[in-house]
Amino acid sequence: MPEIILSDYFYGDESEEFIYFKIPRLLITDQKFKHVSTDAKLLYSMLLDRMGL
């Protein structure tokens, strides 16, 4: 198995590997959001991310 070396810097598009969306915990744990689809929750988190720009 090849050894993976982590450097302190990212070059070019390497930083794109670590992009994620924050999903509010209430959307996952609260019973009143149980009927909301996972696609809708993902869309909400994507829109919430865009609002932060």
LUMLOKE-323240 format. One record per residue: residue in one letter; x, y, z of N, C-alpha, C in turn; chain. Coordinates in steps of 0.02 Angstrom, whole numbers. Layout:
<sites>
+-----+--------+--------+--------+--------+--------+--------+--------+--------+--------+-------+
| res |    n.u |    n.v |    n.w |   ca.u |   ca.v |   ca.w |    c.u |    c.v |    c.w | chain |
+-----+--------+--------+--------+--------+--------+--------+--------+--------+--------+-------+
|   A |      X |      Y |      Z |      X |      Y |      Z |      X |      Y |      Z |     A |
...
+-----+--------+--------+--------+--------+--------+--------+--------+--------+--------+-------+
</sites>
This chain:
<sites>
+-----+--------+--------+--------+--------+--------+--------+--------+--------+--------+-------+
| res |    n.u |    n.v |    n.w |   ca.u |   ca.v |   ca.w |    c.u |    c.v |    c.w | chain |
+-----+--------+--------+--------+--------+--------+--------+--------+--------+--------+-------+
|   M |     42 |    -59 |      0 |      0 |      0 |      0 |     44 |     62 |      0 |     A |
|   P |     33 |    109 |    -46 |     75 |    169 |    -49 |     62 |    214 |     11 |     A |
|   E |    115 |    247 |     33 |    110 |    293 |     89 |     83 |    359 |     66 |     A |
|   I |     35 |    387 |    104 |      5 |    451 |     87 |     40 |    505 |    127 |     A |
|   I |     65 |    556 |     92 |     99 |    611 |    125 |     54 |    672 |    120 |     A |
|   L |     38 |    701 |    179 |     -4 |    761 |    180 |     42 |    822 |    185 |     A |
|   S |     35 |    869 |    140 |     75 |    929 |    143 |     33 |    985 |    174 |     A |
|   D |     66 |   1040 |    190 |     31 |   1096 |    221 |     -3 |   1141 |    170 |     A |
|   Y |      9 |   1130 |    107 |    -17 |   1174 |     55 |    -58 |   1135 |      4 |     A |
|   F |   -106 |   1168 |    -26 |   -145 |   1140 |    -80 |   -130 |   1180 |   -143 |     A |
|   Y |   -123 |   1145 |   -198 |   -107 |   1178 |   -261 |   -162 |   1166 |   -312 |     A |
|   G |   -176 |   1217 |   -353 |   -225 |   1209 |   -407 |   -294 |   1191 |   -380 |     A |
|   D |   -321 |   1138 |   -407 |   -389 |   1116 |   -388 |   -389 |   1066 |   -330 |     A |
|   E |   -333 |   1055 |   -297 |   -330 |   1007 |   -242 |   -376 |   1026 |   -185 |     A |
|   S |   -387 |   1090 |   -174 |   -430 |   1111 |   -119 |   -503 |   1093 |   -132 |     A |
|   E |   -521 |   1081 |   -194 |   -590 |   1062 |   -211 |   -609 |    994 |   -180 |     A |
|   E |   -560 |    954 |   -162 |   -574 |    888 |   -132 |   -605 |    894 |    -63 |     A |
|   F |   -598 |    951 |    -30 |   -618 |    959 |     39 |   -676 |   1006 |     49 |     A |
|   I |   -714 |   1019 |     -3 |   -773 |   1062 |      2 |   -831 |   1021 |     28 |     A |
|   Y |   -868 |   1050 |     74 |   -926 |   1016 |    102 |   -981 |   1066 |    116 |     A |
|   F |  -1041 |   1041 |    126 |  -1098 |   1083 |    144 |  -1117 |   1069 |    216 |     A |
|   K |  -1132 |   1121 |    253 |  -1156 |   1113 |    322 |  -1231 |   1103 |    320 |     A |
|   I |  -1253 |   1052 |    355 |  -1325 |   1039 |    362 |  -1343 |   1050 |    435 |     A |
|   P |  -1390 |   1094 |    450 |  -1409 |   1105 |    520 |  -1431 |   1040 |    553 |     A |
|   R |  -1408 |   1029 |    613 |  -1422 |    967 |    650 |  -1496 |    956 |    659 |     A |
|   L |  -1534 |   1009 |    667 |  -1606 |   1001 |    677 |  -1640 |    967 |    618 |     A |
|   L |  -1614 |    978 |    557 |  -1644 |    946 |    499 |  -1636 |    870 |    502 |     A |
|   I |  -1585 |    846 |    538 |  -1573 |    775 |    543 |  -1607 |    745 |    604 |     A |
|   T |  -1605 |    780 |    660 |  -1627 |    751 |    723 |  -1698 |    767 |    744 |     A |
|   D |  -1724 |    823 |    724 |  -1791 |    845 |    747 |  -1846 |    806 |    712 |     A |
|   Q |  -1895 |    783 |    750 |  -1950 |    743 |    723 |  -1994 |    782 |    673 |     A |
|   K |  -1999 |    848 |    681 |  -2043 |    885 |    636 |  -2015 |    890 |    565 |     A |
|   F |  -1950 |    874 |    556 |  -1920 |    874 |    489 |  -1912 |    803 |    462 |     A |
|   K |  -1940 |    754 |    495 |  -1933 |    684 |    475 |  -1963 |    672 |    406 |     A |
|   H |  -2017 |    707 |    389 |  -2051 |    697 |    325 |  -2016 |    732 |    267 |     A |
|   V |  -1968 |    775 |    282 |  -1931 |    812 |    229 |  -1880 |    765 |    198 |     A |
|   S |  -1878 |    763 |    132 |  -1834 |    717 |     97 |  -1760 |    738 |    105 |     A |
|   T |  -1716 |    690 |     96 |  -1645 |    705 |    100 |  -1623 |    751 |     44 |     A |
|   D |  -1656 |    747 |    -14 |  -1640 |    793 |    -69 |  -1656 |    865 |    -50 |     A |
|   A |  -1713 |    874 |    -16 |  -1732 |    941 |      6 |  -1684 |    968 |     58 |     A |
|   K |  -1661 |    924 |    103 |  -1613 |    945 |    154 |  -1547 |    964 |    122 |     A |
|   L |  -1525 |    926 |     72 |  -1463 |    943 |     37 |  -1471 |   1009 |     -1 |     A |
|   L |  -1527 |   1018 |    -34 |  -1539 |   1081 |    -70 |  -1538 |   1140 |    -22 |     A |
|   Y |  -1569 |   1132 |     37 |  -1569 |   1185 |     87 |  -1498 |   1202 |    107 |     A |
|   S |  -1456 |   1151 |    119 |  -1387 |   1164 |    140 |  -1347 |   1198 |     84 |     A |
|   M |  -1361 |   1181 |     22 |  -1327 |   1213 |    -34 |  -1347 |   1287 |    -40 |     A |
|   L |  -1411 |   1301 |    -31 |  -1435 |   1370 |    -33 |  -1408 |   1410 |     26 |     A |
|   L |  -1405 |   1378 |     84 |  -1377 |   1410 |    144 |  -1304 |   1427 |    133 |     A |
|   D |  -1267 |   1383 |     99 |  -1197 |   1396 |     83 |  -1191 |   1456 |     36 |     A |
|   R |  -1235 |   1461 |    -13 |  -1232 |   1517 |    -61 |  -1247 |   1583 |    -26 |     A |
|   M |  -1291 |   1582 |     24 |  -1307 |   1643 |     61 |  -1247 |   1669 |     99 |     A |
|   G |  -1200 |   1625 |    116 |  -1141 |   1646 |    153 |  -1088 |   1679 |    110 |     A |
|   L |  -1097 |   1681 |     44 |  -1046 |   1713 |      1 |  -1049 |   1788 |      4 |     A |
+-----+--------+--------+--------+--------+--------+--------+--------+--------+--------+-------+
</sites>
